[in-house]
Amino acid sequence: MNITISRGTIIYITVLLLSFLLFAGVYYFFLQKQLAAYKKDEDLKKTYETALKDLEQTFSRTDPEVLIREWRAQVIPWEDALKNRSTFFNLSNWTDHEVPPKEGVILKFWYEEQAQKMVKQLYEKVGEKMGRYDLFPQDIRKSLGVLTLDEISRTDVTEELVNKQLAKLAFGIKMCEYLLDSKMTSIDDIVFWPPILQHPDFEKLLSFFVFGVRCSMTMKDFVNFVEQKLRLADRYFHVNAIRIQYPYIAYNVEPLLQIEMIISQANYKPPQEVGADIRLQYQAQMGVGGQRRQGTQETTPEEQPGFAAKAWKWFKRNILYMN
């Protein structure tokens, strides 16, 4: 059985096939990218609409300028109150000390000379207040954890290390003088703990300096110490823990209490400026600044088109008369 296909049928099939190929080419090289871009824009639109609804529900359609103005009116008094109250949390001059010269000295020997001079002045005050040196810790530098000459010689002696150690010694000495002025009959031991920097319970605005003391004093002097020296001080002191003993209860004399205390001082640290960091984050998110700043936008090399893309481009320009 012979089947003959007419010329018209062949032309019809050829035109139909070319039309299909043309549609497939247009879809693949043009419509597909457009639909993907539309889909992306549609998702972005939904995101913005969701964000707008959330903002409207949260701020009850309030004018942003009015909201910001009200917020600033509340924040500024709060900041002023914070600054005024922060002056209560300070270390006074307890960490002041001589700073090492920039040149002309060997740091470790200069450090040892200054440390010995500071300790000598302390023990002179111990003699004045107590009359006997055996009523006070014999090696105050060891009690405070301040490096000796041998210990600091085994490290990289820098100006920063010297200043840190002298500040620690100065703080400990001021603390000892504070205790000596409280009429303690003896100070048996002193321990200086590492500072608690940026305490998490106080929004990291306060640092705590904690020391322990074991001493002896009369009840009257102890009450005056807690009430006058600590509670009514012009800066923050707090007794974290206390233990009082009096083993000689049968003695017919004024009780001399044996007291162990942990005392802390707080120092206010202003929050760091974060405005610059926020601006940088904003610029990174919004595509401004750096390599993406307008006028200097960094471009990446475009991918070279393949043979099919070149053929389609030629077909659009020469057959379909499209750009």
Phi, psi and omega per residue, in radians:
M1 nan 2.103 -3.104
N2 -1.631 2.257 3.104
I3 -1.936 2.128 -3.127
T4 -1.917 2.325 3.125
I5 -1.875 2.188 -3.101
S6 -1.252 2.811 3.139
R7 -1.106 -0.637 3.133
G8 -1.125 -0.663 3.119
T9 -1.121 -0.752 3.137
I10 -1.069 -0.783 3.135
I11 -1.096 -0.700 -3.127
Y12 -1.107 -0.796 -3.138
I13 -1.115 -0.698 -3.128
T14 -1.121 -0.789 3.130
V15 -1.101 -0.707 3.135
L16 -1.112 -0.726 3.130
L17 -1.145 -0.760 3.127
L18 -1.114 -0.662 3.109
S19 -1.111 -0.720 3.107
F20 -1.108 -0.779 3.119
L21 -1.110 -0.678 3.118
L22 -1.101 -0.763 3.122
F23 -1.118 -0.740 3.127
A24 -1.093 -0.696 3.129
G25 -1.148 -0.774 3.135
V26 -1.079 -0.733 -3.137
Y27 -1.138 -0.784 -3.051
Y28 -1.212 -0.764 -3.016
F29 -1.621 -0.262 -3.060
F30 -2.261 -1.033 -3.033
L31 -1.144 -0.640 -3.109
Q32 -1.044 -0.782 3.130
K33 -1.172 -0.690 3.133
Q34 -1.135 -0.748 3.128
L35 -1.126 -0.656 3.093
A36 -1.125 -0.724 3.115
A37 -1.139 -0.734 3.097
Y38 -1.076 -0.715 3.126
K39 -1.093 -0.728 3.122
K40 -1.115 -0.776 3.118
D41 -1.120 -0.652 3.134
E42 -1.139 -0.725 3.094
D43 -1.117 -0.718 3.124
L44 -1.118 -0.699 3.111
K45 -1.072 -0.749 3.122
K46 -1.123 -0.658 3.113
T47 -1.101 -0.802 3.119
Y48 -1.108 -0.711 3.132
E49 -1.118 -0.707 3.104
T50 -1.123 -0.766 3.123
A51 -1.103 -0.701 3.126
L52 -1.118 -0.733 3.111
K53 -1.098 -0.731 3.126
D54 -1.095 -0.747 3.135
L55 -1.138 -0.707 3.136
E56 -1.123 -0.704 3.131
Q57 -1.223 -0.664 -3.094
T58 -1.248 -0.751 -3.034
F59 -1.877 0.184 3.043
S60 0.912 0.748 3.081
R61 1.007 0.556 3.128
T62 -1.350 2.502 3.083
D63 -1.065 2.186 -3.108
P64 -0.955 -0.674 -3.130
E65 -1.116 -0.707 3.099
V66 -1.135 -0.736 -3.136
L67 -1.102 -0.789 -3.139
I68 -1.127 -0.696 3.129
R69 -1.094 -0.752 3.121
E70 -1.160 -0.676 3.136
W71 -1.113 -0.773 3.114
R72 -1.114 -0.641 3.136
A73 -1.101 -0.490 3.110
Q74 -1.535 -0.619 -3.064
V75 -1.244 -0.735 -3.069
I76 -1.066 -0.834 3.064
P77 -1.059 -0.618 3.108
W78 -1.128 -0.729 3.107
E79 -1.127 -0.704 3.111
D80 -1.110 -0.741 3.118
A81 -1.116 -0.676 3.117
L82 -1.104 -0.750 3.132
K83 -1.143 -0.716 -3.135
N84 -1.153 -0.750 -3.113
R85 -1.309 -0.431 -3.102
S86 -1.171 -0.400 -3.131
T87 -1.132 -0.349 3.115
F88 -1.243 -0.450 -3.091
F89 -1.763 1.607 -3.112
N90 -2.636 2.857 -3.136
L91 -1.780 0.166 -3.100
S92 0.959 -2.333 -3.131
N93 -1.850 0.411 -3.012
W94 -1.173 -0.327 -3.139
T95 -1.842 0.104 -3.136
D96 -1.206 2.465 -3.135
H97 -2.820 2.959 3.072
E98 -1.250 2.397 3.101
V99 -1.690 2.560 -3.092
P100 -1.212 2.543 3.066
P101 -1.098 2.688 -3.121
K102 -1.235 -0.447 -3.115
E103 -2.719 2.910 3.062
G104 1.552 0.052 3.131
V105 -2.388 2.717 2.963
I106 -1.629 2.061 -2.933
L107 -0.944 -0.821 -3.040
K108 -1.145 -0.624 3.121
F109 -1.314 -0.644 3.073
W110 -1.109 -0.724 3.110
Y111 -1.052 -0.811 -3.121
E112 -1.122 -0.670 3.121
E113 -1.111 -0.773 3.126
Q114 -1.159 -0.718 -3.128
A115 -1.108 -0.764 3.134
Q116 -1.127 -0.668 3.122
K117 -1.125 -0.727 3.134
M118 -1.150 -0.727 3.138
V119 -1.172 -0.683 3.124
K120 -1.061 -0.764 3.116
Q121 -1.092 -0.630 3.105
L122 -1.119 -0.835 -3.094
Y123 -1.187 -0.463 3.022
E124 -1.107 -0.683 3.104
K125 -1.241 -0.588 3.070
V126 -1.039 -0.764 3.117
G127 -1.097 -0.656 3.138
E128 -1.208 -0.711 -3.040
K129 -1.433 -0.696 -3.017
M130 -1.865 -0.382 -3.137
G131 1.408 -0.290 -3.135
R132 -2.427 2.456 -3.111
Y133 -1.505 -0.299 -3.122
D134 -1.343 -0.087 3.089
L135 -1.574 0.160 -3.087
F136 -2.373 2.601 3.119
P137 -0.909 2.335 -3.036
Q138 -1.323 -0.510 -3.140
D139 -2.167 1.481 -3.063
I140 -1.191 -0.517 3.125
R141 -1.139 -0.682 3.100
K142 -1.164 -0.717 3.140
S143 -1.092 -0.645 -3.113
L144 -1.502 -0.139 -3.134
G145 1.278 0.553 3.130
V146 -1.598 2.332 -3.056
L147 -1.117 2.437 3.028
T148 -1.492 3.097 3.127
L149 -1.096 -0.740 3.131
D150 -1.119 -0.710 -3.100
E151 -1.210 -0.726 -3.106
I152 -1.287 -0.416 3.124
S153 -1.230 -0.386 3.133
R154 -1.509 0.095 3.123
T155 -2.112 3.063 3.049
D156 -1.398 1.792 -3.041
V157 -1.340 1.940 3.124
T158 -2.090 2.887 3.104
E159 -1.103 -0.631 3.126
E160 -1.122 -0.759 3.139
L161 -1.124 -0.756 3.134
V162 -1.074 -0.802 3.134
N163 -1.110 -0.675 -3.141
K164 -1.125 -0.773 -3.123
Q165 -1.212 -0.694 3.128
L166 -1.203 -0.615 3.069
A167 -1.122 -0.700 3.106
K168 -1.122 -0.762 3.114
L169 -1.145 -0.742 3.130
A170 -1.066 -0.749 3.116
F171 -1.074 -0.798 -3.138
G172 -1.102 -0.695 3.136
I173 -1.163 -0.760 3.092
K174 -1.069 -0.660 3.102
M175 -1.114 -0.749 3.117
C176 -1.103 -0.736 3.115
E177 -1.119 -0.635 3.100
Y178 -1.083 -0.712 3.126
L179 -1.244 -0.674 3.132
L180 -1.095 -0.605 3.132
D181 -1.280 -0.088 -3.100
S182 -1.692 0.229 3.064
K183 1.111 0.674 3.021
M184 -1.325 2.336 -3.123
T185 -1.334 -0.456 3.055
S186 -2.735 2.600 3.031
I187 -2.157 1.846 -3.013
D188 -1.450 -0.593 -3.104
D189 -2.754 2.599 3.084
I190 -2.387 2.337 3.116
V191 -2.257 2.308 3.134
F192 -1.979 1.976 -3.123
W193 -1.423 2.738 3.030
P194 -1.035 2.395 -3.112
P195 -1.066 2.578 3.025
I196 -1.635 1.738 -3.074
L197 -1.504 2.329 3.098
Q198 0.923 1.152 -3.103
H199 -1.022 2.222 -3.066
P200 -1.162 -0.400 -3.127
D201 -1.323 -0.141 -3.104
F202 -2.211 0.704 3.094
E203 0.970 0.453 3.125
K204 1.034 0.461 3.126
L205 -1.672 -0.266 -3.087
L206 -2.108 2.420 2.976
S207 -1.945 2.450 -3.077
F208 -2.000 2.326 3.096
F209 -1.955 2.012 -2.956
V210 -2.028 2.341 3.056
F211 -2.443 2.646 3.103
G212 -1.981 2.593 -3.131
V213 -2.478 2.405 3.000
R214 -2.024 2.104 -2.986
C215 -2.573 3.081 3.069
S216 -2.258 2.435 3.093
M217 -2.902 2.840 3.127
T218 -1.317 2.830 3.139
M219 -1.069 -0.733 -3.124
K220 -1.089 -0.798 3.142
D221 -1.188 -0.588 3.115
F222 -1.150 -0.766 3.112
V223 -1.093 -0.739 3.097
N224 -1.116 -0.641 3.126
F225 -1.106 -0.814 -3.111
V226 -1.223 -0.752 -3.049
E227 -1.379 -0.781 -3.035
Q228 -1.569 -0.842 -3.026
K229 -1.359 -0.619 -3.058
L230 -1.760 -1.021 -3.010
R231 -1.173 -0.630 -3.088
L232 -1.739 0.235 3.125
A233 -1.186 2.745 -3.125
D234 -1.466 0.189 3.030
R235 -2.587 3.026 -2.942
Y236 -1.369 2.164 2.908
F237 -2.275 2.583 3.118
H238 -2.574 2.325 3.059
V239 -1.569 1.844 -3.095
N240 -1.282 -0.640 -3.129
A241 -2.704 2.679 -3.109
I242 -2.634 2.533 3.066
R243 -2.430 2.228 -3.093
I244 -2.147 2.281 3.108
Q245 -2.268 2.612 3.007
Y246 -2.568 1.552 -3.056
P247 -1.296 -0.229 -3.045
Y248 -1.814 0.943 -3.021
I249 -1.183 -0.402 -3.100
A250 -1.467 -0.129 -3.110
Y251 -1.270 2.424 -3.137
N252 -1.612 0.980 3.115
V253 -2.421 2.954 3.092
E254 -1.121 2.242 -3.081
P255 -1.009 2.331 3.028
L256 -1.917 1.766 -2.997
L257 -1.321 2.507 2.997
Q258 -1.730 2.020 -2.951
I259 -2.126 2.381 2.989
E260 -2.128 2.227 -3.085
M261 -2.355 2.596 2.926
I262 -2.029 2.040 -3.055
I263 -2.053 2.422 3.131
S264 -2.169 2.601 3.001
Q265 -2.123 2.594 -3.116
A266 -2.019 2.501 3.116
N267 -2.234 2.261 -3.107
Y268 -1.426 2.324 3.078
K269 -2.080 1.978 -3.111
P270 -1.024 2.509 3.089
P271 -1.102 2.533 -3.125
Q272 -1.234 2.627 3.082
E273 -1.227 2.179 -3.117
V274 -1.974 0.059 -3.087
G275 -1.053 -0.753 -3.117
A276 -1.131 -0.710 3.129
D277 -1.121 -0.717 3.131
I278 -1.111 -0.722 3.122
R279 -1.080 -0.718 3.135
L280 -1.124 -0.729 3.115
Q281 -1.110 -0.715 3.128
Y282 -1.083 -0.761 3.141
Q283 -1.111 -0.682 -3.139
A284 -1.160 -0.683 -3.121
Q285 -1.274 -0.633 -3.068
M286 -1.594 -0.038 3.075
G287 1.339 0.558 3.074
V288 -2.149 2.685 -3.130
G289 1.497 2.798 3.089
G290 1.090 -2.367 -3.057
Q291 -1.318 -0.295 -3.063
R292 -1.804 0.222 -3.139
R293 -1.159 2.539 -3.099
Q294 -1.053 2.325 3.138
G295 1.648 -0.354 3.124
T296 -2.286 0.494 -3.085
Q297 -1.098 2.274 -3.126
E298 -1.359 2.315 3.141
T299 -1.950 2.547 3.093
T300 -1.804 2.576 -3.132
P301 -1.029 2.311 3.136
E302 -1.308 2.567 3.123
E303 -1.201 2.324 -3.125
Q304 -1.209 2.307 -3.122
P305 -1.183 2.567 3.107
G306 -1.461 -3.005 -3.075
F307 -1.152 -0.743 -3.101
A308 -1.099 -0.721 -3.141
A309 -1.134 -0.721 3.100
K310 -1.100 -0.691 -3.137
A311 -1.154 -0.729 3.135
W312 -1.154 -0.684 3.117
K313 -1.087 -0.725 3.112
W314 -1.144 -0.715 -3.102
F315 -1.127 -0.740 3.125
K316 -1.100 -0.759 -3.016
R317 -1.291 -0.671 -2.987
N318 -1.744 -0.458 -3.101
I319 -1.801 -0.834 -3.079
L320 -1.600 -0.171 -3.110
Y321 0.964 0.825 3.084
M322 -2.057 2.629 3.088
N323 -1.422 nan nan
